[in-house]
Amino acid sequence: MDLLDVVFALVISLSAICVPFTKVEESFFVQAVHDLYKSPVISSDYDHLTFPGVVPRSFVSPLLISAILSPIKLFSDASEGIWLQVASRLVLGWAVAWANSRLRKSIRRRFGGTAAAWYGIFCVCQFHMTFWTSRMLGNTIALVPMLLAQAYWIDGRRFTTMTVLLAFTAIVLRFDTVVFAAGMVLSSIRDLSWYAVKRTVLAAAGFAALTVAVDSYYWQTAWMWPELHVFAFNVVEQRSSEWGVSPAHYYVTHFLPRLLLGALPFAVSGVVLSAEAAKLAIPYMAAVAVFSANPHKEWRFIIYAVPVLNLCAALGIAKLVKYRRIRILVRLAAGGMAAASFAVVVLMTYISSLNYPGGHALSALHNMETSPNVHVHVHIDTYSAMTGVTRYGQLRSDWIYDKTEDLIPSQFANFTHLLTSEPDLHKDQFRVSMAVSGYAGVRLQPKAVLSGQAPIAIQQKPLVYIMQSTNL
């Protein structure tokens, strides 16, 4: 790893440390790593047995992450604490950084140092490539083998290794990566051989057996293949639309500009000016077109296109700087776009830190009730659970933490404390001890510049309330 790779890993790490809490999208993998770290032998208090989610996910990657974390037990017997949650996220973030460094090495070998340098700069200056790559989504976990596969794809060597990595990613981690894998394989079809086919088929069978064996045990269900369930849910039953729909153009007009930021104009110029960039972009843009046919759209579904399009942007700059008359202008423009993008990273990271009022509220409750003799039975409502509360944050073994949903008013009488987003529902039995604020929008105030203030105001409002029983 060279300096840019280290900087990339450092920015990922700072994002994880500065914003340690997680959201509902990350819930399964975060809780699974927590439970496996405590004990790899399944027990009735595993989180997924109580809150299974819409579709099952594989325990293969949480097993690996928890195994990497396990040496911590030699120095500490603690199995709770946000610091452990951050450590688990750093394992993922550093794995992404390492895989990305392998990709940069392939870029340098094939396209030269200029392209590799600008590729690294763009990665550092993108919010989703820094803030989100330590967050335990199935897509960011799948990004690790995808980056390695892309490295072999760009290298044009070890075709079989590439196809085996792609098979593992699709079978165990994210079935939808098969769309990107198909484009990569078809664009390298000249390297296809019976040897590659046989090795990949055998590896695929092994990966299927692995996930079925592991997940049948942890889901306590025979012949459990999580990604097959996800395929049935999203493709066969077409139920993903229940989570919202977007127009067909949304990936191109909305998500890609947000993902690429300052790299976008140079990616376009790279595709126009460089035949090599166009060859790389076509399979990935074809995959984005396929995803565009699905009414339900999320940026994370196409995150795998970002490294390739960053490379196209780097190749665009490498082409443009060859023209002496505009060389300085191109470098200034590219540097300015990168600087502006990094400013967006800093701003968005700060805004994102305000999106976890549930996690901050639980931490505040622990600071409020420090006596070992105080009995606490806290109810955590759905909004609080979705905005930062995880088992890592449940620090007290002598407390009872309850996330039961749809309780009637009389059932709250057994609780001593509440974390709730609706305090008025409980004002007869509980009093507010603290209100935890969170992000409530951005207000533009251009005239404020005249008085030396920032032109953007980040607004906050109370979102989660810590309430205490009036009987205490």
C-alpha positions, -999 to 999 in steps of 0.1 A, spaced: 0 0 0 14 34 -9 5 68 6 -28 73 -12 -40 38 -1 -30 47 35 -49 80 33 -80 61 20 -78 37 49 -73 66 73 -104 85 60 -125 53 63 -112 48 99 -119 84 109 -155 81 95 -160 50 116 -146 65 148 -163 98 145 -197 82 136 -197 50 156 -234 42 155 -253 23 129 -287 23 113 -314 -3 106 -300 -12 71 -269 -25 89 -287 -43 116 -284 -79 106 -247 -80 101 -239 -58 130 -259 -79 154 -247 -111 139 -210 -102 144 -219 -92 180 -236 -125 187 -208 -146 171 -181 -127 189 -197 -136 222 -202 -172 212 -201 -190 178 -225 -216 192 -260 -204 185 -283 -197 215 -319 -185 219 -307 -149 226 -292 -144 191 -308 -113 177 -319 -127 143 -341 -153 160 -362 -125 175 -358 -99 147 -352 -120 115 -357 -92 90 -376 -93 57 -352 -119 41 -324 -140 56 -288 -130 51 -257 -153 53 -237 -157 84 -205 -165 64 -191 -130 64 -201 -122 101 -183 -155 110 -152 -143 93 -153 -108 108 -159 -121 143 -130 -146 139 -107 -117 130 -120 -98 161 -116 -128 184 -79 -120 194 -93 -90 213 -105 -116 239 -69 -122 249 -68 -86 262 -103 -80 273 -133 -101 285 -158 -74 275 -183 -84 249 -202 -51 248 -193 -15 240 -194 8 210 -156 5 207 -162 -32 198 -187 -21 172 -162 3 158 -135 -24 158 -158 -47 138 -165 -19 113 -128 -12 109 -122 -48 100 -145 -43 70 -133 -8 62 -96 -19 61 -105 -50 40 -121 -26 15 -90 -4 16 -67 -34 11 -88 -47 -19 -88 -12 -33 -51 -10 -31 -48 -43 -51 -70 -27 -77 -48 5 -78 -18 -18 -83 -35 -33 -113 -44 1 -126 -7 13 -123 5 -18 -140 -18 -14 -170 -24 23 -173 5 40 -155 11 61 -124 -10 91 -134 -42 71 -138 -35 52 -105 -29 84 -86 -60 101 -98 -80 70 -92 -68 70 -56 -76 107 -52 -111 103 -64 -118 74 -40 -106 95 -10 -129 124 -21 -161 104 -23 -185 102 6 -199 68 -2 -165 53 -8 -152 65 26 -182 68 50 -201 38 39 -174 12 32 -170 4 69 -208 0 73 -221 -35 74 -244 -37 44 -244 -68 23 -233 -46 -6 -202 -31 11 -192 -66 23 -195 -78 -13 -174 -49 -24 -143 -66 -11 -143 -96 -34 -157 -74 -62 -127 -50 -60 -103 -80 -61 -122 -94 -91 -120 -60 -108 -82 -60 -102 -79 -93 -121 -103 -81 -148 -83 -49 -155 -50 -68 -153 -63 -92 -180 -47 -121 -161 -59 -149 -139 -93 -151 -155 -103 -182 -134 -94 -164 -102 -117 -136 -113 -146 -159 -121 -142 -178 -88 -143 -145 -68 -174 -134 -87 -191 -168 -80 -184 -165 -43 -198 -129 -42 -230 -138 -60 -237 -171 -43 -228 -162 -7 -229 -124 -4 -251 -106 -29 -269 -125 -57 -275 -92 -77 -237 -89 -84 -242 -116 -110 -254 -87 -133 -220 -70 -131 -202 -104 -132 -219 -112 -165 -206 -80 -181 -171 -86 -168 -170 -122 -181 -185 -114 -215 -161 -86 -220 -132 -111 -213 -148 -140 -232 -116 -145 -252 -100 -158 -220 -127 -183 -213 -115 -220 -213 -129 -253 -202 -104 -252 -174 -119 -220 -162 -154 -233 -165 -147 -265 -146 -128 -247 -118 -156 -221 -115 -184 -246 -115 -166 -267 -88 -159 -236 -67 -196 -224 -71 -208 -258 -59 -185 -255 -29 -196 -220 -21 -233 -231 -23 -225 -260 1 -207 -236 24 -235 -212 27 -262 -239 30 -242 -256 58 -234 -225 78 -268 -208 74 -289 -239 79 -273 -241 114 -276 -204 123 -311 -199 109 -322 -233 124 -338 -241 90 -329 -270 68 -314 -263 34 -312 -225 40 -295 -206 12 -301 -169 20 -293 -154 -14 -317 -178 -31 -344 -165 -8 -333 -129 -17 -335 -138 -54 -370 -152 -50 -381 -121 -30 -367 -95 -54 -369 -112 -88 -395 -139 -87 -420 -123 -63 -411 -87 -73 -417 -75 -38 -388 -51 -35 -411 -24 -48 -428 -24 -14 -398 -3 -2 -404 24 -28 -401 30 -65 -381 54 -86 -382 64 -123 -360 44 -148 -335 73 -152 -329 76 -114 -295 58 -113 -281 80 -140 -296 113 -131 -296 110 -93 -274 83 -77 -244 83 -100 -238 120 -96 -240 116 -58 -217 86 -58 -191 100 -82 -192 137 -72 -162 155 -89 -152 124 -108 -183 125 -129 -173 150 -157 -139 134 -160 -155 99 -162 -176 112 -191 -145 127 -208 -126 95 -202 -153 74 -219 -154 98 -249 -116 102 -253 -102 68 -243 -112 36 -261 -99 16 -231 -121 36 -207 -151 30 -229 -144 -8 -230 -144 -8 -192 -175 14 -188 -198 -4 -212 -203 -36 -192 -209 -16 -160 -233 9 -176 -251 -21 -192 -255 -35 -156 -268 -1 -144 -293 -2 -172 -305 -36 -161 -309 -24 -125 -328 6 -139 -355 -18 -151 -362 -26 -114 -387 0 -100 -370 -2 -65 -337 16 -66 -310 23 -41 -274 37 -45 -259 6 -28 -271 -17 -56 -247 0 -80 -218 8 -57 -196 -17 -76 -197 6 -106 -180 34 -87 -144 20 -88 -146 14 -126 -161 48 -133 -134 64 -111 -108 46 -133 -126 60 -164 -122 95 -148 -86 89 -141 -80 78 -177 -98 109 -189 -74 131 -170 -45 111 -182 -56 117 -218 -63 154 -213 -30 163 -197 -12 150 -228 -25 182 -245 1 208 -235 -21 238 -241 -47 227 -215 -25 206 -192 -23 232 -164 -60 240 -167 -69 203 -165 -49 197 -134 -63 228 -118 -99 217 -127 -93 182 -115 -77 194 -82 -105 218 -77 -132 192 -82 -114 168 -59 -111 195 -32 -148 204 -36 -157 167 -34 -137 163 -2 -155 193 13 -187 174 6 -173 143 23 -166 164 54 -200 181 54 -219 149 47 -200 130 74 -209 157 99 -246 157 88 -246 119 90 -233 120 126 -266 137 135 -287 108 121 -282 84 151 -303 99 179 -312 65 192 -276 55 198 -268 88 214 -299 85 237 -289 50 249 -254 63 256 -268 93 275 -291 70 296 -260 50 307 -243 82 317 -274 93 337 -279 61 356 -245 51 368 -253 35 401 -249 -3 402 -279 -5 426 -304 12 402 -327 -13 386 -334 -3 350 -359 -18 327 -358 3 295 -381 1 265 -365 10 232 -390 21 205 -387 13 168 -374 47 158 -346 45 185 -337 10 175 -335 21 138 -312 50 146 -283 37 165 -293 12 192 -275 -21 189 -265 -48 213 -230 -34 215 -245 -3 232 -263 -24 258 -236 -21 284 -252 -32 316 -258 -69 322 -280 -60 352 -304 -39 330 -332 -52 309 -334 -38 273 -367 -44 256 -375 -37 219 -409 -53 218 -432 -35 193 -469 -27 193 -473 -25 231 -505 -11 245 -503 17 271 -509 -5 301 -479 -27 292 -455 2 297 -461 3 335 -434 -24 339 -407 -1 325 -385 23 345 -372 42 314 -382 47 278 -363 57 247 -391 70 225 -398 94 196 -433 100 208 -432 114 244 -468 126 244 -480 90 243 -464 83 277 -468 117 295 -492 102 321 -468 76 333 -434 90 324 -415 123 325 -389 135 301 -354 134 315 -336 144 283 -343 152 246 -317 141 221 -316 161 189 -308 150 154 -306 161 118 -337 181 106 -326 195 73 -303 221 57 -312 257 54 -295 279 28 -286 314 41 -265 331 14 -269 366 31 -252 352 62 -218 353 43 -219 391 46 -218 388 84 -191 362 84 -214 332 89 -216 300 69 -240 301 40 -254 267 51 -271 261 84 -275 225 96 -308 223 115 -315 200 144 -346 191 164 -354 168 193 -360 133 179 -355 108 208 -366 114 243 -353 97 275 -382 93 298 -383 81 334 -412 65 352 -431 89 376 -430 62 402 -393 65 406 
